[in-house]
Amino acid sequence: MNTDLELNQLLKKYFGFNSFRDNQLHIIKSIISENNNLVIMPTGGGKSLCYQMSALYLDGMAIIISPLIALMKNQVDILKGIFGSDLIACVLNSSLNSTELERVRYGIESGITKLLYIAPESLSKESNIDLFKRHKISFVAVDEAHCISEWGHDFRPEYRNIFSNIQKIDKNVKITALTATATPKVQDDIIKNLHLDNCSKFKSSFNRPNLFYEIRKKDESIDKQIISFMKSNANKSGIVYCLLRKKVEDFTNLLQINGIKALPYHAGLDQKVRSKNQEFFLMDDCDVIVATIAFGMGIDKPDIRYVIHYDIPKSLESYYQETGRAGRDGGEGHCLAFYNYDDIEKLEKFLSGKPISEQEQGLSLLEEVASFCETSMSRRKFILNYFGEEFDELNGEGSKMDDNSKNPKEQIDVINEFKQVINVIELTKEKYKLKEVSSYLAGIETPILRAHNVRENKVFRSGKNDVFFWKSLIRKMVVDGFLFKKIEEYGVLKISDITKQSINSLKNFTLSLDHNYEKSNVIINKSESGSSVIDNKLLNLLISLRKTISKKNNIPPFAIFQDVSINEMTFKYPTNIEELSKITGVGEVKAKKFGIEFINLIEKHITENDIPKSFDLVIKSSGVNSSLKLFFIQSVDKKLSIDEMAEAKRVEFDQVLKDLETIIYSGTKLDLKYIIDDLFDNESQEELLEFFNNLVDDNLSEIINEFEDEYEEEDLKIFRLYHYCKTAF
């Protein structure tokens, strides 16, 4: 049988797709032809399908090396759902109990298992190496391969031992390395370390046209803006990235107070808590994960609808990879980041004390992040240029999918200033970075310029504009290819051959000034990537059914049908298995396995239609330390007295009252009835309730004046809080 035809039939039958994306078919054919391969494909581009399909096609078992247990579990769950076998794909790691381990070994020994997921640490165990030696290994896939390089943004030393361990298993087995982000230096490291000499290289476009990029000014309204965004995207999955663990905890708490199903994730949490929270997210039992960068690498949840950066990341590679977790199914994906240059300066301080070369590299990466945030040009063009890819900002796919493209700034001709920049870089012998060149033109002495004694140079302060203007211009010149940054020299500006060839004939050069985030900026409320759902009521019913079936089968909802499939059902209304199997992402196998209940529901609903209601946004705030607040809430749930709370936290009674007051008045209802029953008899409670019900406000002095001879002031304060909870919620 023709290989292409056979692979396409497998794709349709098991994965429900009519055709391969981009380079997928070429990569699969290269793997099954027993070549070594280097695959660079953006997050959401379909890397995992390449080695999954290859493993299913070939005899033997493929070993998939991954850095995260979470990634392995996600992919295994999906494959089990597709094939209806719990042994077709397995995870082998130290978390397995003896029964689970025996089950995995049986899958390997019997030849049922086609894909075995393993961490690099587990690969090095002699017992595992001996096990693998006894069986045919079809190939080895090294996922997240950038971890192998010190120049990558997530270096992991254990990745350096992968090749030597593979050699112990089978010296002839072929290796396919896969990553979403890799600079030329990282690519060289991967090839060298895994001995991928003469390998086939596949580099897909970094463009994710379904993602909408937006940067907003980071100020005191950030919490309200994010909560407003989440309320307008209710029941959609999202990730919020924070720099610090404490911010993760505090912001998660704030979201929970405001009725958003959010959970935290960071390296400081117990492994069981992290695993449970991630499982809740994958199973749609929580909508939002608030996380540090410890969360997400390789996570296989295709229906994440937004990624929010509360704090700006340390590099554009990190930003690209983290935002790439949105819209992996090709559906809606909103990438919202909040930026203030103060955050860049904080990150710069973190670099102090490190070796000079590491500081220089870190500062260069931060400058690129600041440039991306402040640019007024197409953000898609900027980030694709960073990865060495050209983009047509007028007609390219996704050209209107960022805030700058939706709200373009006025263009001005700056050809004279363009030539000034070239002149200064030539006269200073191409030895300065963006900061120094822009400061040079504006006449501001940086420490480097002062050390070089540039004040007396005739072109110093030759530019009539400020640093902000010159930075905007130079960044545009880099993106348009007239200048380039020498990576090995940490971003020193060089004049390109294009400039040398065209400088005399160039008649104009237009520029729109970068965003100045010291001033207010426009908020883009909606992207153009909205879903094509027609019947919202049906959508909710289908999602509910999917969740019920997922719980019954103990697999994630998206392992049944992805969002893109559910959305398509809402306007194509499939009412039999054949029609359902033609829905994008379904296919014959899944249609037969899960389809009956869905088509019955659609058939019953087919004449109905509804529109969801809007809402008004009210932000609730805890106002107190999140851990202390949670302690008080849990103490009330346990019916501890206020004295017991004060003693446990070693604070005064009055402080507990103040904290409880802050928590309640900021929007959290607490059941204080047990405390009231202990302080007041029924008659007193009725008397106080009647008085409080008739108050115009709950002014404390009026209450004390009325009852100072009957009750203690502290008791009246407690009753006031009890009454507020009873009537205000």
C-alpha positions in Angstrom: 0.0 0.0 0.0 1.1 3.6 -0.7 2.8 5.0 2.5 1.1 8.4 2.2 -2.3 6.9 1.7 -1.8 4.5 4.6 -0.6 7.3 7.0 -3.6 9.5 6.0 -6.0 6.6 6.7 -4.5 6.1 10.1 -4.7 9.9 10.8 -8.4 10.0 9.9 -9.4 6.8 11.6 -7.7 7.4 15.0 -7.2 11.1 15.2 -10.2 12.4 13.2 -8.2 14.7 10.9 -8.5 14.8 7.1 -4.9 16.0 6.5 -1.6 16.6 8.1 -0.4 20.0 9.2 2.6 21.7 7.7 5.7 19.4 7.9 4.0 16.6 9.8 3.8 14.1 7.0 7.4 14.7 5.9 8.6 14.3 9.5 6.7 11.0 10.0 8.1 9.6 6.8 11.6 10.6 7.8 11.2 8.9 11.2 9.8 5.6 9.6 12.6 5.7 7.1 15.0 5.4 10.0 16.6 8.8 9.9 17.9 11.0 12.7 15.8 14.2 12.8 15.7 17.6 14.4 12.2 19.1 14.5 11.6 22.7 15.4 7.8 23.3 15.5 5.9 25.9 17.5 3.8 25.0 20.5 0.5 23.8 19.2 2.0 22.9 15.8 1.5 19.1 16.3 5.0 17.8 17.4 3.5 14.9 19.4 1.5 13.6 16.5 4.7 13.1 14.6 6.2 10.6 17.0 2.8 9.1 17.9 1.9 8.3 14.3 5.4 7.0 13.6 5.3 4.7 16.7 1.9 3.3 15.6 3.1 2.6 12.1 6.4 0.9 12.9 7.1 -2.4 14.5 8.4 -2.4 18.1 8.1 0.2 20.8 9.1 3.9 20.7 10.7 5.5 23.7 9.5 9.1 24.3 11.8 11.1 26.6 10.1 14.0 28.3 11.1 16.2 31.3 7.6 16.3 32.9 5.4 13.6 34.3 2.4 15.8 33.5 3.2 15.8 29.8 3.5 12.1 29.8 0.2 11.5 31.6 -1.7 13.9 29.4 -0.6 12.2 26.2 -1.1 8.7 27.5 -4.6 9.6 28.7 -5.5 10.8 25.2 -4.1 7.8 23.4 -5.8 5.4 25.8 -9.1 7.3 25.0 -8.5 6.9 21.3 -7.5 3.3 21.2 -9.6 2.0 24.2 -6.5 0.2 25.5 -4.6 1.1 28.7 -1.4 -0.5 27.4 -1.0 1.1 23.9 0.9 4.0 25.6 2.4 3.8 29.1 4.4 6.0 31.5 7.4 4.4 33.3 8.6 6.4 36.3 9.3 6.2 40.0 5.7 7.3 41.0 4.2 3.9 39.9 3.3 1.4 42.6 4.2 -2.3 42.3 0.9 -3.2 40.6 1.1 -0.4 38.1 4.8 -1.2 37.4 4.0 -4.9 36.7 1.1 -3.8 34.3 3.6 -1.5 32.4 6.1 -4.3 32.2 3.5 -6.7 30.9 2.6 -4.2 28.1 6.2 -4.0 27.1 6.9 -7.8 27.3 3.7 -8.6 25.4 4.4 -6.2 22.6 1.1 -4.3 23.1 2.8 -1.0 24.2 3.8 1.1 21.2 4.8 4.3 23.0 6.7 4.3 26.3 7.1 7.7 28.0 10.0 8.1 30.4 12.0 10.9 32.1 15.7 11.2 31.4 16.5 10.2 35.0 14.5 7.0 34.7 16.2 6.2 31.4 19.5 6.0 33.2 18.4 3.2 35.6 20.2 -0.1 34.8 17.0 -2.1 35.4 15.2 -0.1 32.7 18.1 -0.3 30.3 18.2 -4.1 30.7 14.4 -4.2 30.1 14.6 -2.2 26.9 17.6 -4.2 25.5 15.3 -7.3 25.3 12.8 -5.6 23.0 12.8 -3.9 19.6 13.0 -0.2 20.0 11.5 1.5 16.9 13.1 4.9 17.6 13.7 7.4 20.4 12.0 10.8 20.5 13.6 13.5 22.7 10.8 16.0 23.5 11.6 19.5 24.8 15.1 19.0 23.3 16.1 22.7 24.1 16.6 21.5 27.7 19.9 20.0 26.4 21.5 23.4 25.9 22.9 25.8 28.4 21.9 28.5 25.9 18.3 27.4 26.0 15.8 29.0 28.3 15.2 25.8 30.4 18.5 24.0 30.6 18.4 20.6 32.4 21.7 18.9 33.0 20.2 15.4 33.0 19.4 15.8 29.3 23.2 15.7 28.7 23.2 11.9 29.5 20.5 10.9 27.1 22.7 9.8 24.3 25.1 7.7 26.3 22.1 5.8 27.9 20.5 5.3 24.4 23.8 3.8 23.3 23.6 1.2 26.1 20.2 0.1 24.8 20.8 0.0 21.1 23.8 1.6 19.3 21.8 1.7 16.0 18.5 3.2 17.1 17.6 6.5 15.5 16.8 9.7 17.4 14.3 12.4 16.7 14.8 15.6 18.8 11.8 18.0 19.0 11.4 21.5 20.4 9.2 24.6 20.0 11.9 27.2 20.4 15.6 26.9 19.5 18.0 29.6 18.4 20.8 28.5 16.0 23.1 28.1 19.0 20.7 25.8 20.8 20.1 23.8 17.6 23.9 23.3 17.3 24.0 22.1 20.9 21.2 19.6 20.4 22.8 18.1 17.2 26.2 17.9 18.9 25.0 16.3 22.2 22.7 13.8 20.6 25.1 13.0 17.8 22.6 13.9 15.1 25.2 14.3 12.4 23.7 14.5 8.9 20.2 14.5 10.4 17.1 15.7 8.6 16.0 19.2 9.8 12.4 20.4 9.8 11.7 23.9 10.8 8.0 25.0 10.7 6.7 28.5 10.7 6.6 30.1 14.2 3.4 31.9 13.2 0.4 31.0 15.2 -2.3 33.0 13.3 -5.1 32.1 15.8 -3.4 33.8 18.7 -4.2 37.4 19.5 -1.3 39.4 21.2 -2.0 42.3 23.5 0.1 44.3 25.9 -1.5 46.6 28.5 0.1 49.0 30.9 0.6 47.5 34.3 -0.8 49.7 37.1 -3.0 49.5 40.2 -6.0 48.4 38.1 -4.3 45.2 36.9 -6.3 42.9 39.2 -9.6 44.5 38.1 -8.6 44.2 34.5 -7.7 40.5 34.7 -10.9 39.6 36.7 -13.0 41.6 34.2 -11.3 39.7 31.3 -12.0 36.3 33.0 -15.6 37.2 33.7 -16.1 38.0 30.0 -14.5 34.7 29.2 -16.4 32.6 31.8 -16.0 28.8 31.7 -13.0 29.1 29.4 -9.6 27.6 30.4 -6.8 30.0 31.1 -3.3 30.3 32.6 -2.0 33.3 34.6 1.8 33.5 34.9 3.4 35.3 37.9 7.1 35.7 38.7 6.9 34.9 42.4 5.3 32.1 44.4 3.7 34.5 46.9 2.0 36.4 44.0 0.7 33.1 42.7 -0.9 32.3 46.1 -2.2 35.9 46.7 -3.7 36.2 43.2 -5.3 32.7 43.3 -6.9 33.7 46.5 -8.2 36.9 45.0 -9.7 35.1 42.0 -11.4 32.5 44.3 -12.9 35.3 46.3 -14.4 36.7 43.1 -16.0 33.5 42.1 -13.4 32.3 39.6 -12.5 28.6 39.8 -8.7 29.0 40.2 -5.9 26.9 41.6 -2.2 27.7 42.2 0.8 25.9 40.8 4.4 26.4 41.7 7.5 24.4 42.8 6.9 25.3 46.5 3.7 23.2 46.6 3.8 19.5 47.6 4.0 17.3 44.5 0.6 15.7 45.3 -1.0 19.2 45.5 0.6 20.1 42.1 -0.5 16.9 40.5 -4.1 17.3 41.9 -4.4 20.9 40.8 -3.1 20.1 37.3 -5.6 17.2 37.1 -8.4 19.5 38.1 -7.4 21.9 35.3 -7.1 19.1 32.7 -10.5 17.7 33.7 -12.2 21.1 33.5 -12.9 21.1 37.3 -11.1 24.4 37.5 -11.0 27.1 34.9 -7.7 28.9 35.7 -4.3 27.9 36.9 -2.2 30.7 38.4 1.4 29.6 38.1 5.1 30.3 37.9 7.0 29.0 34.9 7.0 25.6 36.7 3.7 25.0 35.1 2.9 24.2 31.5 6.0 23.0 29.6 4.7 20.3 27.3 1.2 20.3 28.8 -1.2 18.8 26.3 -4.4 20.7 27.0 -5.6 21.9 23.6 -8.5 24.1 24.7 -6.7 26.8 26.7 -8.4 30.0 25.6 -6.1 32.6 27.1 -2.7 33.1 28.7 -2.1 36.1 30.9 1.3 37.4 32.0 0.8 39.2 35.3 4.6 39.7 35.3 6.6 40.0 32.1 8.8 36.9 31.4 12.6 37.0 31.3 12.9 36.3 27.5 10.9 36.3 24.3 11.6 32.6 24.0 9.7 32.1 27.4 7.0 34.5 26.3 6.5 32.7 23.0 6.5 29.2 24.6 4.1 30.2 27.4 1.6 32.1 25.1 1.9 29.1 22.8 -0.1 27.1 25.3 -3.3 28.9 24.2 -5.4 27.7 21.3 -3.5 24.6 20.5 -6.6 23.1 18.9 -6.6 26.0 16.3 -9.4 27.8 18.2 -9.5 31.1 20.1 -6.3 32.1 21.9 -5.8 35.5 23.6 -2.4 36.3 24.9 -2.5 39.3 27.3 0.5 40.6 29.1 0.9 43.5 31.5 4.0 45.6 31.2 5.8 48.2 33.2 9.5 49.0 32.8 9.9 48.7 36.6 9.4 44.9 36.1 12.4 44.9 33.7 14.5 46.7 36.2 13.6 44.2 38.9 14.6 41.3 36.6 17.9 43.1 35.9 18.6 43.2 39.6 18.1 39.4 39.8 21.1 39.1 37.5 23.5 40.9 39.8 26.1 38.7 41.3 26.1 36.3 38.4 29.1 35.8 36.1 29.5 38.8 33.7 28.8 36.7 30.6 25.5 35.4 32.1 24.6 39.0 33.1 25.2 40.2 29.6 23.1 37.4 28.1 20.3 38.1 30.6 20.3 41.8 29.9 20.2 41.2 26.2 17.2 39.0 26.5 15.4 41.5 28.7 16.0 44.3 26.2 14.3 42.2 23.6 11.3 41.7 25.9 11.1 45.5 26.6 11.3 46.2 22.8 8.5 43.7 22.1 6.2 45.3 24.7 6.9 48.9 23.7 6.8 48.5 20.0 3.9 50.0 18.0 4.5 47.8 14.9 2.8 44.5 14.3 3.7 42.3 17.3 3.5 39.2 15.1 6.0 40.7 12.7 8.3 41.6 15.7 8.3 38.2 17.3 8.6 36.3 14.1 11.6 38.5 13.1 13.2 37.6 16.5 13.0 33.9 15.4 14.4 34.7 12.0 11.2 34.5 10.1 9.8 37.2 7.7 6.1 38.3 7.9 3.9 40.4 5.8 2.1 42.6 8.3 -0.5 43.7 5.8 -1.6 40.5 4.2 0.1 37.7 6.2 -2.1 35.1 8.0 -3.1 36.6 11.4 -2.0 40.1 10.3 -4.8 41.8 12.3 -4.4 39.7 15.4 -2.7 42.0 17.8 -3.5 45.3 19.5 -1.1 47.4 17.4 -2.5 46.1 14.1 -6.1 46.7 15.3 -5.2 50.3 16.5 -2.3 51.5 14.3 -0.5 54.7 15.2 0.2 57.5 12.8 3.2 57.0 10.6 5.9 59.7 10.1 8.7 59.9 7.6 12.1 59.7 9.4 14.5 59.1 6.5 16.9 61.8 7.8 17.0 60.3 11.3 17.4 56.9 9.7 20.6 58.1 8.1 21.8 59.7 11.4 21.6 56.3 13.1 23.6 54.6 10.3 26.2 57.5 10.5 26.6 57.1 14.3 27.0 53.3 14.2 29.6 53.6 11.4 31.5 56.4 13.2 31.5 54.4 16.5 32.8 51.3 14.6 29.7 49.2 15.3 30.6 48.5 19.0 27.4 49.7 20.8 24.1 48.2 21.7 20.7 49.8 21.3 20.8 51.5 24.7 24.2 53.2 24.0 23.4 54.2 20.4 20.1 55.8 21.3 21.7 57.5 24.3 24.6 58.7 22.1 22.2 60.4 19.7 20.2 62.0 22.5 23.3 63.2 24.3 22.9 61.1 27.5 26.0 59.6 29.0 25.5 56.0 30.1 28.3 54.4 32.2 29.8 52.8 29.1 29.7 56.0 27.0 31.2 58.0 29.9 34.0 55.4 30.2 34.7 55.9 26.4 34.8 59.7 26.9 32.4 60.3 24.0 31.3 63.8 25.2 33.8 65.5 22.9 32.8 63.5 19.8 31.1 65.7 17.2 28.2 63.4 16.6 27.4 63.0 20.4 24.1 64.7 21.0 23.6 65.1 17.2 20.0 63.8 17.3 17.3 66.4 18.1 15.0 63.8 19.6 14.9 62.0 22.9 16.0 58.5 23.8 12.5 57.1 23.4 12.3 58.2 19.8 15.7 56.8 18.9 14.9 53.5 20.5 11.7 53.3 18.5 13.5 54.0 15.3 16.4 51.6 15.9 14.0 48.8 16.8 12.1 49.3 13.6 15.4 49.3 11.6 16.3 45.9 13.2 12.9 44.3 12.3 13.1 45.7 8.8 16.5 44.2 8.3 18.6 47.4 8.0 20.4 46.6 11.3 21.0 43.3 13.1 22.1 42.3 16.6 25.3 40.2 17.0 24.1 37.5 19.4 27.6 36.4 20.3 28.3 40.0 21.4 25.1 40.2 23.4 23.2 42.4 21.1 25.8 44.8 19.6 24.2 46.6 16.6 25.7 45.9 13.1 24.8 47.4 9.7 23.3 44.9 7.4 24.3 44.3 3.7 20.8 45.5 2.7 21.6 49.0 4.2 25.0 49.1 2.5 23.4 48.4 -0.8 20.4 50.7 -0.5 21.4 53.6 1.7 21.9 56.0 -1.1 18.8 55.1 -3.0 16.5 55.0 0.0 14.0 57.9 -0.3 11.8 57.4 2.8 11.5 55.4 5.9 8.3 55.5 8.0 7.9 55.0 11.7 5.2 55.1 14.4 6.6 55.8 17.8 6.7 53.0 20.4 4.2 52.9 23.2 5.1 55.0 26.2 3.7 53.1 29.2 4.2 56.0 31.5 1.0 57.2 29.8 -2.3 55.4 29.6 -2.8 52.9 26.8 -5.7 51.6 24.9 -7.3 48.4 26.1 -8.4 46.0 23.4 -11.4 44.2 24.7 -12.0 41.6 22.0 -9.9 39.8 19.5 -11.0 38.7 16.1 -10.4 35.1 17.0 -13.8 34.5 18.5 -15.3 31.1 18.1 -17.8 30.3 15.3 -20.3 28.9 17.7 -23.9 29.4 16.5 -26.0 27.7 19.2 -24.7 28.7 22.6 -27.3 26.7 24.5 -26.3 23.6 22.7 -22.7 24.4 23.4 -23.3 24.3 27.1 -25.3 21.1 26.9 -22.5 19.4 24.9 -19.8 20.6 27.3 -21.8 19.3 30.2 -22.3 15.9 28.6 -18.6 15.7 27.7 -17.7 16.4 31.3 -20.1 13.7 32.6 -18.6 11.1 30.2 -15.1 12.2 31.0 -15.7 11.6 34.7 -17.4 8.3 34.0 -14.4 7.1 31.9 -11.8 8.9 34.1 -10.2 10.7 31.2 -9.9 14.5 30.4 -12.8 16.1 28.6 -10.7 17.0 25.6 -9.7 13.4 25.2 -13.3 12.7 24.2 -13.9 15.7 21.8 -11.9 18.9 21.7 -13.4 22.3 21.8 -13.0 22.8 18.0 -15.1 19.6 17.5 -17.8 20.6 20.0 -18.0 24.1 18.4 -18.5 22.6 14.9 -21.3 20.4 16.3 -23.2 23.5 17.2 -23.7 24.6 13.6 -23.5 21.3 11.7 -25.8 19.4 14.0 -24.7 15.8 13.2 -27.4 13.3 14.0 -25.8 10.0 13.1 -22.4 8.3 13.5 -21.4 8.9 9.9 -22.0 12.7 10.1 -20.4 12.9 13.5 -17.2 11.1 12.2 -16.8 13.9 9.7 -16.6 16.6 12.3 -13.1 18.0 12.6 -11.1 16.0 15.2 -13.6 13.2 15.7 -13.1 10.4 13.3 -14.6 6.9 13.0 -13.2 5.4 16.2 -14.2 8.2 18.5 -17.6 8.7 16.9 -18.4 5.0 17.5 -17.0 5.0 21.0 -18.5 8.3 22.4 -20.9 9.4 19.7 -24.3 7.9 20.6 -25.0 10.1 23.6 -23.9 13.2 21.7 -26.0 12.6 18.6 -29.0 11.8 20.8 -28.6 15.1 22.6 -28.2 17.1 19.4 -31.2 15.4 17.8 -33.3 16.2 20.9 -32.1 19.8 21.0 -32.1 20.6 17.2 -34.8 23.2 17.2 -33.7 25.1 20.3 -31.6 28.2 20.5 -30.7 30.6 23.3 -28.4 33.7 24.0 -26.3 34.0 27.3 -26.9 37.0 29.6 -24.4 39.6 30.3 -23.3 40.7 33.8 -21.9 43.6 35.7 -18.4 43.3 37.3 -17.8 43.8 41.0 -14.3 43.1 42.2 -13.9 41.7 45.7 -10.7 42.0 47.6 -9.4 40.2 50.7 -7.4 43.2 51.9 -5.4 41.0 54.3 -2.5 38.6 53.9 -3.8 35.7 51.9 -2.4 32.9 54.2 -3.8 34.7 57.3 -7.1 35.2 55.6 -7.4 31.5 54.7 -6.5 30.6 58.3 -9.4 32.7 59.6 -11.8 31.3 57.0 -10.8 27.7 57.8 -11.0 28.5 61.6 -14.6 29.7 61.2 -15.4 26.6 59.2 -14.0 24.5 62.1 -16.0 26.7 64.6 -13.0 27.9 66.6 -13.6 30.8 69.0 -12.0 34.1 68.3 -9.8 33.6 71.4 -8.6 30.3 69.9 -7.8 32.0 66.6 -5.9 34.8 68.3 -3.9 32.3 70.4 -3.1 30.1 67.4 -1.7 33.1 65.4 -0.2 34.8 68.4 -2.1 38.0 67.8 -4.4 40.1 69.9 -8.2 39.6 70.0 -8.7 43.0 68.4 -6.5 42.1 65.5 -8.5 39.0 64.8 -11.7 41.2 64.8 -10.1 43.7 62.4 -9.0 41.0 60.0 -12.4 39.3 60.1 -14.0 42.7 59.4 -11.7 43.3 56.5 -12.5 39.9 55.0 -16.2 40.2 55.4 -16.5 43.8 54.1 -14.4 43.0 51.1 -17.0 40.5 50.0 -16.5 37.1 51.8 -19.5 35.6 53.7 -18.6 33.9 56.9 -21.0 31.9 59.1 -20.5 33.3 62.6 -23.7 31.9 64.0 -21.9 29.6 66.4 -20.0 32.5 67.9 -23.2 34.5 68.3 -25.0 31.6 70.0 -22.2 31.4 72.5 -22.3 35.1 73.3 -26.1 35.9 73.2 -29.2 34.0 74.2 -32.2 33.9 71.8 -33.9 36.9 73.3 -30.8 39.1 73.1 -30.3 38.0 69.5 -33.8 39.0 68.5 -33.4 42.3 70.2 -30.2 43.1 68.5 -31.5 41.9 65.1 -34.5 44.1 65.4 -32.2 47.1 66.2 -29.7 46.4 63.5 -32.5 45.9 60.9 -33.8 49.4 61.6 -30.4 51.1 61.4 -29.7 53.5 58.5 -26.1 52.4 58.7 -24.1 50.2 61.1 -22.2 53.1 62.7 -20.4 51.6 65.6 -20.8 54.6 68.0 -24.6 54.5 67.6 -24.6 50.8 68.4 -22.4 51.2 71.5 -24.4 54.2 72.8 -27.6 52.1 72.6 -26.2 49.0 74.3 -23.2 50.0 76.4 -24.8 49.0 79.6 -26.0 45.6 78.4 -23.2 44.2 76.2 -19.5 44.3 75.8 -18.2 46.5 73.0 -16.2 43.5 71.5 -19.4 41.4 71.5 -21.3 44.1 69.7 -18.6 44.3 67.1 -18.9 40.6 66.5 -22.7 40.9 66.2 -22.4 43.7 63.7 -20.3 41.4 61.5 -22.8 38.5 61.9 -25.6 40.8 60.9 -23.8 42.0 57.9 -23.1 38.4 56.7 -26.8 37.6 57.4 -28.2 40.5 55.4 -25.7 41.6 52.8 -25.1 38.3 50.9 
